[in-house]
């Protein structure tokens, strides 16, 4: 089972990087949205 997980990670590394970047962008957008009312 560990070898299967390693194989999946190795074969989809680019997709995982893109997904992680997408999550990071969503977190940043949420933080900005929460702080915008305090600025105005």
KEKE-3310 file (N, C-alpha, C; in steps of 0.2 Angstrom, whole numbers, plus 5000, padded with zeros to 4 digits):
npx = (5004:5010:5019:5010:5005:5016:5019:5008:5009:5021:5018:5009:5014:5015:5001:4998:5006:5000:4987:4990:4995:4983:4975:4983:4981:4967:4966:4973:4965:4953:4958:4961:4948:4942:4948:4946:4933:4938:4947:4940)
npy = (4994:5006:5008:5010:5022:5030:5029:5035:5048:5051:5051:5061:5073:5086:5090:5090:5100:5111:5111:5113:5126:5132:5131:5139:5152:5153:5154:5166:5175:5174:5179:5192:5196:5196:5206:5218:5225:5231:5240:5250)
npz = (5000:5004:4993:4983:4986:4986:4972:4966:4971:4965:4951:4950:4953:4948:4947:4961:4965:4959:4965:4978:4977:4972:4984:4993:4986:4988:5002:5004:4998:5006:5018:5014:5011:5023:5030:5023:5026:5038:5034:5027)
capx = (5000:5014:5022:5005:5004:5022:5018:5003:5012:5027:5015:5004:5017:5013:4995:4998:5009:4995:4982:4993:4995:4976:4973:4986:4977:4960:4967:4975:4959:4949:4961:4960:4941:4940:4951:4943:4929:4941:4950:4935)
capy = (5000:5012:5009:5013:5029:5034:5029:5040:5055:5053:5052:5067:5078:5093:5091:5091:5107:5116:5110:5117:5133:5135:5132:5145:5157:5154:5156:5173:5178:5174:5183:5199:5198:5197:5212:5223:5229:5235:5246:5256)
capz = (5000:5004:4987:4978:4988:4983:4965:4964:4972:4960:4945:4950:4957:4945:4949:4968:4966:4957:4970:4984:4975:4972:4991:4995:4984:4992:5009:5004:4996:5012:5023:5012:5011:5030:5032:5019:5030:5043:5031:5025)
cpx = (5004:5017:5017:5004:5010:5021:5013:5006:5017:5024:5011:5007:5015:5006:4994:5001:5003:4989:4984:4993:4988:4974:4976:4982:4971:4961:4969:4969:4954:4952:4960:4953:4939:4943:4949:4938:4932:4945:4946:4932)
cpy = (5006:5013:5012:5020:5033:5034:5035:5047:5056:5054:5058:5073:5085:5095:5093:5098:5112:5116:5114:5124:5136:5136:5138:5151:5158:5156:5164:5177:5179:5179:5191:5201:5199:5203:5218:5228:5233:5241:5252:5260)
cpz = (5000:4997:4982:4980:4985:4975:4963:4965:4967:4953:4944:4953:4955:4947:4957:4969:4964:4962:4976:4983:4975:4979:4994:4993:4987:4999:5009:5002:5002:5017:5021:5012:5019:5033:5028:5023:5035:5040:5029:5031)
residu = (UNK:UNK:UNK:UNK:UNK:UNK:UNK:UNK:UNK:UNK:UNK:UNK:UNK:UNK:UNK:UNK:UNK:UNK:UNK:UNK:UNK:UNK:UNK:UNK:UNK:UNK:UNK:UNK:UNK:UNK:UNK:UNK:UNK:UNK:UNK:UNK:UNK:UNK:UNK:UNK)
# end
